[in-house]
Amino acid sequence: MAVASLGGVRLRLPVFLAAAGLLLAGCGTPTQPEVSFYAGGESVAIEPTLYCSVDFSECGENPEAGAELEIPPGEPLQISLPKEVSDAPWLAVFRYETADGEQGPESRTKVFEPGTQHAYTLQPPGGDDRLTEVQINRIVGLQPPAAADGELEFVSNATWTLRAAD
């Protein structure tokens, strides 16, 4: 399970399906807002790959919901979020490839406070780096640390995944 450090607090990506998976059996899928991405003159709006109600009483997993988009090297990715996402804390976790073809480390944006950021332009870290995967995570709480390092972990109840087209 991927976990990104957030300055003393860690993010457990919504593959925290161990608990949520138990809820999938008898629950319907709640309404699923779309997140829009724009790069290189093209755009795509996608449904979440994982979406649960805030209290996790209803969950749905849809691995096919992610999409691909051509993201040229050195070009930013514009992200537009609906109110259902931006009214909660959220962040983007992303991967990139350097100009030399090396995979960069998993990185993240800051955590955006509820209602403060409805759109965001994600710049690749270096001038000719290319974004290869971006995951938007809607955060709904904190949970006790899973490891002995004592860091709290963010709990995300919804994820939207975009991959760069080859």
Backbone torsions as a table, in degrees:
resi	resn	phi	psi	omega
1	MET	NA	128.0	-178.0
2	ALA	-78.1	137.3	178.8
3	VAL	-135.7	129.9	178.4
4	ALA	-108.8	138.8	-179.9
5	SER	-77.2	138.6	179.8
6	LEU	-126.5	59.6	178.1
7	GLY	53.6	63.0	179.3
8	GLY	92.5	-10.9	176.4
9	VAL	-127.8	138.3	-178.1
10	ARG	-109.7	152.2	178.9
11	LEU	-104.4	121.7	172.7
12	ARG	-94.7	111.9	-178.7
13	LEU	-60.1	153.6	-170.8
14	PRO	-63.6	18.0	170.8
15	VAL	-83.9	25.9	174.6
16	PHE	-83.3	41.1	-176.1
17	LEU	-78.6	-2.8	178.1
18	ALA	-55.7	-48.6	178.6
19	ALA	-80.8	-44.6	-177.5
20	ALA	-65.7	-31.6	-180.0
21	GLY	-59.5	-33.9	178.0
22	LEU	-64.7	-28.2	-178.5
23	LEU	-81.2	-19.3	-176.2
24	LEU	-64.6	-30.5	-171.9
25	ALA	-57.0	-48.3	-174.2
26	GLY	-114.0	16.1	-173.4
27	CYS	-114.1	147.9	173.8
28	GLY	-81.2	173.3	179.8
29	THR	-95.9	124.5	178.5
30	PRO	-68.7	168.7	176.0
31	THR	-55.4	136.9	-173.7
32	GLN	-116.7	108.2	178.2
33	PRO	-70.8	152.5	178.7
34	GLU	-102.1	143.9	172.8
35	VAL	-107.2	137.1	-179.0
36	SER	-105.6	141.7	178.6
37	PHE	-126.7	144.6	-179.5
38	TYR	-139.2	130.1	175.9
39	ALA	-160.0	147.8	174.4
40	GLY	55.8	31.1	178.2
41	GLY	82.6	3.6	-179.9
42	GLU	-123.0	155.4	176.9
43	SER	-137.7	159.5	176.8
44	VAL	-148.7	140.6	174.8
45	ALA	-113.7	129.9	-175.9
46	ILE	-127.6	150.5	172.9
47	GLU	-82.2	163.8	179.6
48	PRO	-71.4	149.3	173.1
49	THR	-82.8	-21.8	173.6
50	LEU	-141.9	132.5	179.7
51	TYR	-148.2	121.9	177.6
52	CYS	-128.5	153.4	172.3
53	SER	-65.8	163.9	-176.1
54	VAL	-57.6	-36.1	-179.4
55	ASP	-91.9	6.7	179.6
56	PHE	62.4	20.3	178.3
57	SER	-75.1	-22.7	177.1
58	GLU	-133.5	128.6	179.7
59	CYS	-137.6	152.0	174.9
60	GLY	-147.5	138.2	177.6
61	GLU	-116.4	132.8	-178.5
62	ASN	-140.2	81.9	-177.5
63	PRO	-59.5	-24.7	179.4
64	GLU	-78.0	-8.1	-176.0
65	ALA	-71.3	-26.1	178.4
66	GLY	-60.5	164.9	-177.7
67	ALA	-141.0	171.8	174.8
68	GLU	-117.8	150.6	179.0
69	LEU	-149.0	138.5	176.1
70	GLU	-69.0	120.2	178.2
71	ILE	-121.7	103.0	-177.3
72	PRO	-64.9	147.6	176.6
73	PRO	-53.9	137.2	178.2
74	GLY	78.5	-6.0	-177.0
75	GLU	-93.5	144.5	176.9
76	PRO	-78.2	165.9	174.4
77	LEU	-117.2	124.6	177.1
78	GLN	-93.1	134.0	-177.1
79	ILE	-121.5	131.7	178.6
80	SER	-124.7	125.4	-175.0
81	LEU	-114.1	138.7	175.2
82	PRO	-74.4	166.4	-178.9
83	LYS	-55.2	-36.5	-178.5
84	GLU	-62.5	-22.2	178.6
85	VAL	-97.8	-48.8	-174.0
86	SER	-74.2	-13.2	175.9
87	ASP	-80.8	0.4	174.5
88	ALA	-119.6	162.6	172.5
89	PRO	-62.0	143.5	178.3
90	TRP	-150.9	164.2	174.7
91	LEU	-154.7	165.5	175.5
92	ALA	-113.0	131.7	172.2
93	VAL	-107.2	132.9	-175.4
94	PHE	-141.8	159.5	174.7
95	ARG	-122.7	155.4	179.5
96	TYR	-149.0	164.1	177.5
97	GLU	-117.8	134.8	179.6
98	THR	-75.4	169.6	177.8
99	ALA	-60.1	-26.2	178.6
100	ASP	-83.4	0.6	179.3
101	GLY	87.0	5.6	178.7
102	GLU	-82.1	143.5	176.4
103	GLN	-77.7	123.1	176.3
104	GLY	-77.7	167.6	179.9
105	PRO	-70.8	156.4	173.9
106	GLU	-61.4	132.5	-177.0
107	SER	-128.6	174.9	-179.7
108	ARG	-151.6	159.5	171.7
109	THR	-85.2	177.4	170.9
110	LYS	-70.4	167.7	174.1
111	VAL	-83.3	124.4	179.1
112	PHE	-88.5	132.9	-179.8
113	GLU	-69.0	153.1	-179.5
114	PRO	-53.8	132.8	174.6
115	GLY	72.5	6.6	-175.5
116	THR	-101.1	-19.2	-173.9
117	GLN	-142.0	105.0	-179.2
118	HIS	-97.9	-12.9	177.5
119	ALA	-146.4	153.0	-178.1
120	TYR	-152.6	141.1	174.6
121	THR	-107.0	114.5	-178.6
122	LEU	-93.2	115.8	179.2
123	GLN	-92.5	138.8	172.6
124	PRO	-65.5	149.1	-175.0
125	PRO	-57.7	-40.9	-179.8
126	GLY	-112.6	162.1	-175.3
127	GLY	-53.9	-39.3	-178.9
128	ASP	-112.0	12.3	177.2
129	ASP	-68.8	155.6	-179.3
130	ARG	-125.0	124.4	175.1
131	LEU	-64.9	132.4	-178.7
132	THR	-114.0	-24.8	177.6
133	GLU	-156.5	137.4	177.9
134	VAL	-133.9	133.2	179.2
135	GLN	-126.0	121.7	175.1
136	ILE	-91.6	130.9	-178.2
137	ASN	-123.2	122.7	173.8
138	ARG	-89.4	123.4	-173.9
139	ILE	-97.3	133.5	-178.8
140	VAL	-121.8	-2.5	178.9
141	GLY	171.6	-172.6	177.9
142	LEU	-120.5	151.6	173.9
143	GLN	-133.2	158.2	179.4
144	PRO	-58.1	155.4	-178.7
145	PRO	-63.5	142.8	177.0
146	ALA	-87.6	-24.4	-178.4
147	ALA	-108.8	169.1	-178.2
148	ALA	-75.8	-0.7	-178.6
149	ASP	-73.8	-10.7	173.1
150	GLY	79.9	7.8	-179.1
151	GLU	-86.0	136.8	174.1
152	LEU	-69.7	156.0	180.0
153	GLU	-122.3	139.7	174.6
154	PHE	-74.0	144.6	174.6
155	VAL	-109.5	126.7	179.8
156	SER	-112.1	135.2	-179.7
157	ASN	-107.6	2.9	178.8
158	ALA	-154.0	141.6	-177.8
159	THR	-139.2	135.1	173.4
160	TRP	-120.1	128.2	-173.6
161	THR	-120.4	126.7	177.0
162	LEU	-120.8	134.1	174.9
163	ARG	-117.8	148.1	176.9
164	ALA	-74.2	134.8	175.1
165	ALA	-73.7	142.7	178.4
166	ASP	-81.2	NA	NA
